[in-house]
Amino acid sequence: MRQIDFGPSATKGTMPAVKAAHTKPPCSIRPAVVADAPLLAMLFDDYRVFYGAASEPAQAEAFVRGLLGHRSTRFFLAAEPETRELLGFVHLLPSVSTIAMRPMWYVEDLYVIPRARRNGIATALMRHAEEFARDSSAERLTLATAHHNKRAQSLYKRLGYAREEHFWYYHLLLKEEEAK
């Protein structure tokens, strides 16, 4: 029986930091660890607000801390190389391609703080996600973005992502009390 391995850090929980391949790297990228939860949660909360959710800093921190502790989900952080200030993150969720019988990753979230946008940070994060997925022998990276998020759509097209034309996706939203 073939086992699916979700990559070089599936059991260790770490992967070496990688700098984006530019003349002057716009950022350094590293995997998030539980100790990053407070700072990552601030960006995560800002990301949620961008998509219309109410700001909930305490809940965001608890949620992020739980995800980081679970260790199957992956957050990669972009930081300013000299000050190490967090500039953004990409969040990957594991899955499998049952047809290909290989792992795949969902790009669940991508966020760059407003003042750092248009400087190659999102591109560096996405390229890092691609490198990570390749290292885990993944069949693909899959993502979704809002219809109105033209900047993200442009980035994904520029990076070689193709819009899905063969499948319709359906969602069944569960009420909170039903989900428990």
N, CA, C and O of each residue as an XYZ file, in Angstrom:
720
protein
N       0.834     -1.172      0.000
C       0.000      0.000      0.000
C       0.884      1.242      0.000
O       1.814      1.345      0.799
N       0.598      2.169     -0.881
C       1.383      3.385     -1.007
C       0.963      4.411      0.045
O      -0.225      4.686      0.213
N       1.942      4.975      0.751
C       1.646      6.002      1.743
C       1.936      7.368      1.154
O       2.890      7.543      0.395
N       1.113      8.325      1.509
C       1.314      9.709      1.071
C       2.183     10.406      2.108
O       1.884     10.389      3.302
N       3.256     11.014      1.638
C       4.153     11.776      2.501
C       3.983     13.245      2.130
O       4.135     13.610      0.965
N       3.670     14.088      3.110
C       3.454     15.500      2.830
C       4.727     16.309      2.920
O       4.691     17.473      3.321
N       5.834     15.728      2.562
C       7.023     16.519      2.335
C       8.111     16.408      3.362
O       8.021     15.662      4.337
N       9.154     17.185      3.104
C      10.364     17.101      3.904
C      10.155     17.483      5.348
O      10.942     17.088      6.208
N       9.108     18.248      5.640
C       8.904     18.655      7.025
C       7.646     18.039      7.605
O       7.142     18.507      8.626
N       7.133     17.002      6.973
C       5.888     16.406      7.452
C       6.023     15.882      8.876
O       5.077     15.969      9.659
N       7.168     15.349      9.214
C       7.318     14.831     10.569
C       8.190     15.741     11.424
O       8.028     15.771     12.644
N       9.087     16.464     10.828
C       9.978     17.319     11.598
C       9.356     18.669     11.921
O       9.705     19.281     12.931
N       8.429     19.152     11.072
C       7.760     20.415     11.320
C       8.577     21.636     10.941
O       8.152     22.762     11.201
N       9.754     21.440     10.328
C      10.547     22.597      9.936
C      11.105     22.398      8.544
O      11.199     21.279      8.039
N      11.464     23.490      7.950
C      12.104     23.503      6.646
C      13.035     24.700      6.666
O      12.669     25.732      7.227
N      14.195     24.615      6.094
C      15.121     25.738      6.185
C      14.531     27.007      5.571
O      13.761     26.951      4.612
N      14.906     28.142      6.141
C      14.471     29.415      5.577
C      15.053     29.563      4.185
O      16.181     29.143      3.927
N      14.289     30.157      3.298
C      14.717     30.355      1.922
C      14.547     31.824      1.591
O      13.524     32.424      1.921
N      15.532     32.402      0.948
C      15.412     33.781      0.497
C      14.935     33.774     -0.939
O      15.336     32.933     -1.743
N      14.067     34.734     -1.246
C      13.546     34.847     -2.608
C      14.702     35.119     -3.560
O      15.656     35.814     -3.210
N      14.610     34.563     -4.774
C      15.679     34.701     -5.755
C      15.519     36.008     -6.531
O      14.902     36.026     -7.596
N      16.066     37.087     -6.009
C      16.082     38.396     -6.652
C      17.474     38.964     -6.424
O      18.234     38.452     -5.602
N      17.805     40.028     -7.157
C      19.083     40.676     -6.928
C      19.192     41.089     -5.463
O      20.145     40.729     -4.772
N      18.209     41.844     -5.007
C      18.112     42.184     -3.585
C      16.817     41.562     -3.106
O      15.739     42.019     -3.487
N      16.897     40.531     -2.280
C      15.671     39.854     -1.858
C      14.703     40.832     -1.204
O      15.097     41.613     -0.338
N      13.419     40.790     -1.623
C      12.456     41.690     -1.001
C      12.115     41.255      0.427
O      11.571     42.028      1.216
N      12.449     39.996      0.738
C      12.116     39.474      2.059
C      12.853     38.167      2.280
O      13.380     37.561      1.346
N      12.878     37.749      3.529
C      13.314     36.389      3.833
C      12.045     35.609      4.163
O      11.079     36.170      4.680
N      12.054     34.325      3.863
C      10.878     33.490      4.091
C      11.283     32.306      4.947
O      12.308     31.663      4.719
N      10.446     32.036      5.941
C      10.726     30.916      6.838
C       9.403     30.300      7.285
O       8.360     30.951      7.229
N       9.450     29.042      7.729
C       8.234     28.425      8.258
C       7.858     29.055      9.597
O       8.729     29.422     10.387
N       6.580     29.175      9.840
C       6.102     29.679     11.125
C       6.165     28.566     12.161
O       6.003     27.388     11.843
N       6.403     28.961     13.397
C       6.383     28.044     14.537
C       5.390     28.608     15.562
O       4.952     29.752     15.442
N       5.046     27.812     16.551
C       4.043     28.220     17.536
C       4.409     29.561     18.183
O       3.519     30.360     18.474
N       5.681     29.817     18.409
C       6.099     31.083     19.023
C       5.753     32.295     18.158
O       5.719     33.419     18.658
N       5.497     32.079     16.875
C       5.119     33.166     15.962
C       3.639     33.527     16.059
O       3.203     34.507     15.454
N       2.866     32.753     16.808
C       1.408     32.930     16.831
C       0.958     34.364     17.112
O       0.082     34.850     16.398
N       1.501     35.072     18.108
C       0.997     36.429     18.375
C       1.161     37.381     17.183
O       0.220     38.093     16.833
N       2.330     37.401     16.564
C       2.553     38.302     15.429
C       1.822     37.840     14.173
O       1.241     38.652     13.453
N       1.851     36.548     13.914
C       1.130     36.013     12.761
C      -0.364     36.270     12.901
O      -1.034     36.566     11.912
N      -0.893     36.163     14.112
C      -2.324     36.378     14.341
C      -2.744     37.799     13.997
O      -3.862     38.012     13.529
N      -1.877     38.767     14.216
C      -2.217     40.147     13.841
C      -2.400     40.257     12.329
O      -3.354     40.879     11.862
N      -1.490     39.653     11.566
C      -1.629     39.661     10.112
C      -2.845     38.853      9.684
O      -3.577     39.261      8.782
N      -3.063     37.712     10.324
C      -4.196     36.852     10.013
C      -5.510     37.600     10.246
O      -6.437     37.496      9.443
N      -5.587     38.346     11.338
C      -6.788     39.129     11.629
C      -6.986     40.210     10.563
O      -8.110     40.432     10.111
N      -5.912     40.879     10.161
C      -5.994     41.886      9.090
C      -6.484     41.255      7.788
O      -7.290     41.848      7.071
N      -5.997     40.059      7.488
C      -6.428     39.326      6.291
C      -7.931     39.075      6.333
O      -8.630     39.282      5.341
N      -8.421     38.629      7.482
C      -9.855     38.352      7.623
C     -10.670     39.631      7.436
O     -11.718     39.611      6.791
N     -10.192     40.738      7.998
C     -10.878     42.023      7.859
C     -10.911     42.433      6.385
O     -11.918     42.962      5.915
N      -9.820     42.194      5.654
C      -9.773     42.493      4.211
C     -10.933     41.814      3.485
O     -11.488     42.372      2.539
N     -11.298     40.609      3.926
C     -12.383     39.864      3.293
C     -13.737     40.088      3.977
O     -14.678     39.327      3.751
N     -13.835     41.120      4.803
C     -15.127     41.512      5.341
C     -15.495     40.955      6.698
O     -16.597     41.218      7.180
N     -14.624     40.201      7.331
C     -14.910     39.666      8.660
C     -14.633     40.735      9.719
O     -13.844     41.651      9.490
N     -15.269     40.616     10.846
C     -15.008     41.521     11.967
C     -13.644     41.188     12.573
O     -13.226     40.030     12.589
N     -12.970     42.201     13.062
C     -11.686     41.989     13.722
C     -11.913     41.255     15.040
O     -12.734     41.667     15.860
N     -11.176     40.167     15.232
C     -11.265     39.375     16.460
C      -9.859     38.915     16.838
O      -9.530     37.740     16.676
N      -9.024     39.833     17.344
C      -7.620     39.505     17.610
C      -7.391     38.309     18.525
O      -6.545     37.464     18.232
N      -8.125     38.224     19.621
C      -7.907     37.114     20.559
C      -8.285     35.781     19.924
O      -7.564     34.793     20.069
N      -9.408     35.753     19.226
C      -9.834     34.519     18.565
C      -8.877     34.154     17.439
O      -8.590     32.977     17.222
N      -8.382     35.163     16.722
C      -7.426     34.903     15.644
C      -6.160     34.267     16.203
O      -5.627     33.325     15.617
N      -5.675     34.779     17.335
C      -4.462     34.200     17.917
C      -4.688     32.762     18.366
O      -3.842     31.898     18.134
N      -5.818     32.503     19.004
C      -6.110     31.133     19.442
C      -6.224     30.198     18.238
O      -5.741     29.067     18.276
N      -6.858     30.674     17.183
C      -7.030     29.864     15.972
C      -5.683     29.560     15.316
O      -5.392     28.415     14.970
N      -4.869     30.598     15.151
C      -3.545     30.423     14.534
C      -2.675     29.507     15.393
O      -1.983     28.632     14.873
N      -2.713     29.710     16.688
C      -1.921     28.862     17.601
C      -2.337     27.394     17.455
O      -1.487     26.504     17.441
N      -3.631     27.150     17.347
C      -4.127     25.787     17.154
C      -3.660     25.184     15.836
O      -3.262     24.020     15.781
N      -3.712     25.988     14.774
C      -3.248     25.489     13.475
C      -1.761     25.171     13.507
O      -1.332     24.138     12.995
N      -0.977     26.057     14.108
C       0.472     25.822     14.182
C       0.791     24.598     15.029
O       1.735     23.865     14.732
N       0.023     24.376     16.066
C       0.233     23.211     16.917
C      -0.156     21.912     16.239
O       0.381     20.853     16.564
N      -1.084     21.986     15.299
C      -1.560     20.789     14.596
C      -0.483     20.219     13.680
O      -0.396     19.002     13.521
N       0.323     21.059     13.087
C       1.502     20.718     12.284
C       1.235     20.116     10.918
O       2.196     19.822     10.208
N      -0.007     19.915     10.504
C      -0.202     19.465      9.119
C      -0.354     20.673      8.208
O       0.081     20.646      7.057
N      -0.969     21.729      8.716
C      -1.078     22.967      7.967
C       0.285     23.658      7.982
O       1.067     23.466      8.913
N       0.568     24.453      6.966
C       1.869     25.141      6.899
C       1.655     26.635      6.673
O       0.941     27.046      5.758
N       2.282     27.427      7.517
C       2.365     28.874      7.310
C       3.816     29.183      6.996
O       4.721     28.689      7.669
N       4.039     29.993      5.984
C       5.372     30.515      5.704
C       5.292     32.023      5.831
O       4.374     32.656      5.308
N       6.264     32.594      6.533
C       6.271     34.013      6.849
C       7.299     34.752      6.021
O       8.428     34.292      5.855
N       6.900     35.902      5.503
C       7.826     36.806      4.822
C       8.185     37.898      5.813
O       7.312     38.488      6.450
N       9.482     38.162      5.935
C       9.937     39.192      6.869
C      10.935     40.107      6.175
O      11.629     39.707      5.240
N      10.989     41.323      6.648
C      11.985     42.274      6.179
C      13.335     41.719      6.606
O      13.521     41.410      7.783
N      14.292     41.584      5.676
C      15.560     40.907      6.017
C      16.340     41.512      7.184
O      16.931     40.774      7.973
N      16.352     42.829      7.307
C      17.169     43.437      8.356
C      16.437     43.549      9.691
O      17.006     43.233     10.736
N      15.183     43.995      9.669
C      14.443     44.208     10.919
C      13.659     42.979     11.357
O      13.254     42.875     12.514
N      13.447     42.050     10.433
C      12.656     40.835     10.668
C      11.171     41.119     10.917
O      10.440     40.256     11.402
N      10.738     42.331     10.582
C       9.318     42.671     10.696
C       8.531     41.793      9.724
O       8.930     41.629      8.571
N       7.409     41.226     10.189
C       6.587     40.393      9.317
C       5.887     41.246      8.273
O       5.265     42.261      8.587
N       6.005     40.807      7.013
C       5.412     41.526      5.888
C       4.231     40.781      5.293
O       3.398     41.381      4.614
N       4.148     39.482      5.540
C       3.058     38.708      4.976
C       3.220     37.233      5.274
O       4.174     36.803      5.923
N       2.248     36.467      4.776
C       2.291     35.020      4.976
C       1.540     34.321      3.860
O       0.689     34.905      3.190
N       1.878     33.058      3.682
C       1.096     32.153      2.849
C       0.765     30.954      3.730
O       1.600     30.482      4.501
N      -0.463     30.474      3.603
C      -0.958     29.376      4.431
C      -1.365     28.233      3.514
O      -2.216     28.404      2.642
N      -0.757     27.071      3.710
C      -1.020     25.890      2.886
C      -1.712     24.810      3.705
O      -1.356     24.556      4.855
N      -2.706     24.180      3.090
C      -3.406     23.054      3.714
C      -3.149     21.803      2.887
O      -3.220     21.857      1.659
N      -2.852     20.680      3.528
C      -2.587     19.458      2.774
C      -3.876     18.768      2.326
O      -4.917     18.865      2.976
N      -3.772     18.081      1.215
C      -4.838     17.215      0.728
C      -4.170     16.150     -0.127
O      -2.944     16.058     -0.175
N      -4.977     15.356     -0.795
C      -4.443     14.358     -1.717
C      -5.207     14.426     -3.029
O      -6.391     14.761     -3.067
N      -4.504     14.103     -4.090
C      -5.142     13.904     -5.377
C      -5.389     12.404     -5.477
O      -4.447     11.629     -5.646
N      -6.638     11.995     -5.375
C      -6.936     10.564     -5.406
C      -6.685      9.979     -6.786
O      -6.343      8.801     -6.894
N      -6.844     10.765     -7.843
C      -6.586     10.274     -9.195
C      -5.080     10.061     -9.397
O      -4.653      9.021     -9.900
N      -4.284     11.057     -8.999
C      -2.828     10.955     -9.157
C      -2.174     10.151     -8.033
O      -1.018      9.747     -8.153
N      -2.907      9.918     -6.942
C      -2.378      9.233     -5.757
C      -1.112      9.915     -5.247
O      -0.113      9.268     -4.934
N      -1.188     11.228     -5.175
C      -0.075     12.047     -4.693
C      -0.620     13.151     -3.807
O      -1.799     13.497     -3.891
N       0.228     13.703     -2.965
C      -0.222     14.842     -2.163
C      -0.504     16.050     -3.049
O      -0.007     16.147     -4.170
N      -1.291     16.943     -2.537
C      -1.506     18.256     -3.144
C      -1.652     19.248     -2.001
O      -1.878     18.851     -0.858
N      -1.528     20.508     -2.297
C      -1.638     21.545     -1.279
C      -2.607     22.613     -1.751
O      -2.602     23.003     -2.919
N      -3.432     23.076     -0.837
C      -4.301     24.221     -1.075
C      -3.620     25.468     -0.540
O      -3.175     25.500      0.607
N      -3.541     26.492     -1.376
C      -3.107     27.796     -0.896
C      -4.367     28.412     -0.288
O      -5.196     28.994     -0.987
N      -4.486     28.270      1.005
C      -5.699     28.722      1.697
C      -5.711     30.227      1.871
O      -6.751     30.864      1.701
N      -4.557     30.807      2.211
C      -4.490     32.243      2.465
C      -3.154     32.785      1.967
O      -2.119     32.129      2.084
N      -3.197     33.979      1.417
C      -1.998     34.727      1.039
C      -2.268     36.167      1.431
O      -3.276     36.749      1.030
N      -1.365     36.740      2.217
C      -1.584     38.114      2.670
C      -0.253     38.837      2.785
O       0.734     38.288      3.274
N      -0.249     40.083      2.322
C       0.895     40.980      2.461
C       0.359     42.282      3.052
O      -0.673     42.789      2.612
N       1.057     42.818      4.044
C       0.592     44.054      4.664
C       0.539     45.160      3.605
O       1.356     45.171      2.683
N      -0.410     46.086      3.727
C      -0.598     47.093      2.674
C       0.648     47.876      2.286
O       0.879     48.090      1.096
N       1.452     48.307      3.237
C       2.615     49.133      2.887
C       3.719     48.348      2.175
O       4.616     48.949      1.583
N       3.664     47.014      2.225
C       4.691     46.190      1.582
C       4.236     45.630      0.230
O       4.993     44.922     -0.434
N       3.020     45.940     -0.169
C       2.500     45.405     -1.433
C       3.198     46.028     -2.631
O       3.743     47.130     -2.558
N       3.166     45.292     -3.733
C       3.756     45.717     -5.007
C       5.287     45.786     -4.934
O       5.924     46.560     -5.650
N       5.864     44.951     -4.046
C       7.322     44.893     -3.898
C       7.861     43.482     -4.089
O       9.021     43.223     -3.766
N       7.046     42.564     -4.608
C       7.509     41.201     -4.853
C       7.323     40.240     -3.697
O       7.742     39.086     -3.785
N       6.703     40.691     -2.612
C       6.538     39.829     -1.435
C       5.595     38.673     -1.750
O       5.911     37.518     -1.466
N       4.438     38.981     -2.335
C       3.465     37.920     -2.664
C       4.073     36.927     -3.652
O       3.877     35.719     -3.520
N       4.803     37.428     -4.630
C       5.458     36.546     -5.602
C       6.457     35.635     -4.892
O       6.504     34.435     -5.163
N       7.255     36.198     -3.986
C       8.240     35.394     -3.255
C       7.545     34.329     -2.405
O       7.999     33.186     -2.353
N       6.457     34.693     -1.743
C       5.720     33.721     -0.930
C       5.145     32.602     -1.800
O       5.214     31.430     -1.429
N       4.581     32.957     -2.944
C       4.000     31.942     -3.823
C       5.075     31.041     -4.422
O       4.865     29.836     -4.560
N       6.200     31.602     -4.771
C       7.299     30.768     -5.291
C       7.822     29.828     -4.198
O       8.182     28.684     -4.474
N       7.858     30.316     -2.972
C       8.280     29.464     -1.861
C       7.272     28.330     -1.669
O       7.663     27.183     -1.453
N       5.988     28.644     -1.745
C       4.950     27.613     -1.627
C       5.119     26.571     -2.730
O       4.980     25.372     -2.486
N       5.418     27.031     -3.938
C       5.626     26.097     -5.053
C       6.836     25.204     -4.794
O       6.777     23.996     -5.026
N       7.918     25.783     -4.321
C       9.116     24.996     -4.015
C       8.823     23.959     -2.926
O       9.240     22.805     -3.028
N       8.113     24.378     -1.902
C       7.733     23.465     -0.825
C       6.879     22.320     -1.367
O       7.109     21.158     -1.031
N       5.891     22.650     -2.205
C       5.008     21.625     -2.774
C       5.805     20.651     -3.646
O       5.597     19.439     -3.574
N       6.703     21.173     -4.458
C       7.547     20.293     -5.290
C       8.397     19.367     -4.412
O       8.534     18.179     -4.703
N       8.962     19.920     -3.340
C       9.789     19.114     -2.438
C       8.981     18.008     -1.758
O       9.545     16.993     -1.350
N       7.675     18.196     -1.634
C       6.821     17.170     -1.022
C       6.229     16.234     -2.074
O       5.346     15.433     -1.766
N       6.713     16.333     -3.319
C       6.236     15.512     -4.445
C       4.755     15.713     -4.721
O       4.074     14.800     -5.186
N       4.260     16.911     -4.434
C       2.848     17.201     -4.656
C       2.519     17.214     -6.143
O       3.351     17.552     -6.985
N       1.304     16.841     -6.432
C       0.805     16.861     -7.803
C       0.475     18.275     -8.233
O       0.624     18.617     -9.407
N       0.015     19.124     -7.275
C      -0.348     20.485     -7.652
C      -0.565     21.352     -6.416
O      -0.673     20.873     -5.288
N      -0.622     22.636     -6.688
C      -1.112     23.640     -5.746
C      -2.453     24.112     -6.294
O      -2.587     24.355     -7.493
N      -3.429     24.240     -5.432
C      -4.750     24.712     -5.827
C      -5.109     25.898     -4.954
O      -4.771     25.932     -3.771
N      -5.795     26.872     -5.538
C      -6.197     28.040     -4.761
C      -7.499     28.599     -5.289
O      -7.946     28.260     -6.384
N      -8.088     29.448     -4.503
C      -9.277     30.198     -4.900
C      -9.065     31.634     -4.463
O      -8.358     31.895     -3.489
N      -9.671     32.558     -5.175
C      -9.624     33.958     -4.771
C     -10.955     34.607     -5.107
O     -11.713     34.112     -5.942
N     -11.222     35.704     -4.454
C     -12.479     36.413     -4.676
C     -12.537     36.966     -6.106
O     -11.516     37.348     -6.678
N     -13.718     36.999     -6.655
C     -13.911     37.523     -8.017
C     -13.414     38.949     -8.147
O     -12.904     39.331     -9.200
N     -13.554     39.742     -7.095
C     -13.161     41.154     -7.145
C     -11.663     41.378     -6.910
O     -11.182     42.495     -7.101
N     -10.923     40.358     -6.505
C      -9.506     40.528     -6.163
C      -8.652     40.408     -7.432
O      -7.980     39.401     -7.660
N      -8.700     41.450     -8.235
C      -8.014     41.457     -9.541
C      -6.493     41.390     -9.402
O      -5.823     40.776    -10.231
N      -5.946     42.017     -8.360
C      -4.488     41.962     -8.164
C      -4.023     40.524     -7.951
O      -3.042     40.083     -8.550
N      -4.739     39.798     -7.089
C      -4.374     38.404     -6.828
C      -4.521     37.579     -8.102
O      -3.654     36.762     -8.413
N      -5.595     37.782     -8.832
C      -5.807     37.038    -10.077
C      -4.663     37.292    -11.059
O      -4.182     36.371    -11.718
N      -4.241     38.533    -11.145
C      -3.127     38.878    -12.033
C      -1.841     38.176    -11.595
O      -1.104     37.653    -12.430
N      -1.573     38.164    -10.291
C      -0.386     37.483     -9.763
C      -0.432     36.001    -10.115
O       0.552     35.457    -10.617
N      -1.552     35.346     -9.862
C      -1.647     33.912    -10.096
C      -1.465     33.584    -11.579
O      -0.793     32.610    -11.918
N      -2.048     34.375    -12.446
C      -1.868     34.159    -13.891
C      -0.402     34.330    -14.274
O       0.147     33.527    -15.029
N       0.229     35.382    -13.748
C       1.641     35.640    -14.046
C       2.528     34.489    -13.584
O       3.562     34.220    -14.195
N       2.129     33.806    -12.505
C       2.913     32.689    -11.969
C       2.572     31.351    -12.634
O       3.134     30.317    -12.274
N       1.654     31.373    -13.599
C       1.357     30.153    -14.346
C       0.120     29.393    -13.898
O      -0.154     28.315    -14.424
N      -0.629     29.917    -12.949
C      -1.866     29.261    -12.513
C      -2.928     29.423    -13.594
O      -3.040     30.478    -14.219
N      -3.700     28.373    -13.803
C      -4.776     28.399    -14.788
C      -6.115     28.327    -14.059
O      -6.278     27.562    -13.108
N      -7.058     29.124    -14.514
C      -8.392     29.107    -13.915
C      -9.090     27.796    -14.234
O      -9.069     27.335    -15.376
N      -9.701     27.203    -13.233
C     -10.412     25.929    -13.381
C     -11.617     26.115    -14.301
O     -12.456     26.988    -14.075
N     -11.691     25.296    -15.324
C     -12.801     25.379    -16.273
C     -13.574     24.070    -16.373
O     -14.576     24.007    -17.086
N     -13.134     23.025    -15.679
C     -13.731     21.704    -15.858
C     -14.657     21.254    -14.737
O     -15.459     20.339    -14.924
N     -14.555     21.888    -13.577
C     -15.351     21.452    -12.436
C     -16.107     22.632    -11.843
O     -15.623     23.763    -11.856
N     -17.267     22.363    -11.338
C     -18.009     23.319    -10.526
C     -17.792     22.912     -9.081
O     -17.830     21.726     -8.756
N     -17.572     23.863     -8.232
C     -17.398     23.586     -6.815
C     -18.659     23.986     -6.077
O     -19.235     25.042     -6.342
N     -19.085     23.149     -5.159
C     -20.283     23.389     -4.365
C     -19.897     23.420     -2.899
O     -18.979     22.722     -2.470
N     -20.602     24.229     -2.144
C     -20.355     24.335     -0.709
C     -21.661     24.136      0.037
O     -22.713     24.591     -0.412
N     -21.598     23.474      1.147
C     -22.712     23.367      2.072
C     -22.259     24.059      3.348
O     -21.445     23.519      4.097
N     -22.783     25.252      3.594
C     -22.399     25.986      4.793
C     -23.181     25.454      5.975
O     -24.410     25.390      5.942
N     -22.468     25.073      7.012
C     -23.081     24.499      8.209
C     -23.229     25.577      9.270
O     -22.327     26.388      9.479
N     -24.355     25.579      9.926
C     -24.534     26.508     11.037
C     -23.583     26.094     12.148
O     -23.264     24.914     12.293
N     -23.136     27.055     12.921
C     -22.133     26.766     13.958
C     -22.571     25.645     14.889
O     -21.764     24.776     15.219
N     -23.818     25.643     15.318
C     -24.274     24.595     16.249
C     -24.305     23.227     15.570
O     -24.165     22.209     16.248
N     -24.485     23.178     14.245
C     -24.478     21.902     13.524
C     -23.067     21.353     13.352
O     -22.873     20.142     13.250
N     -22.083     22.249     13.322
C     -20.701     21.830     13.084
C     -20.068     21.194     14.300
O     -19.007     20.579     14.187
N     -20.684     21.323     15.455
C     -20.077     20.786     16.691
C     -20.405     19.354     16.924
O     -19.966     18.775     17.917
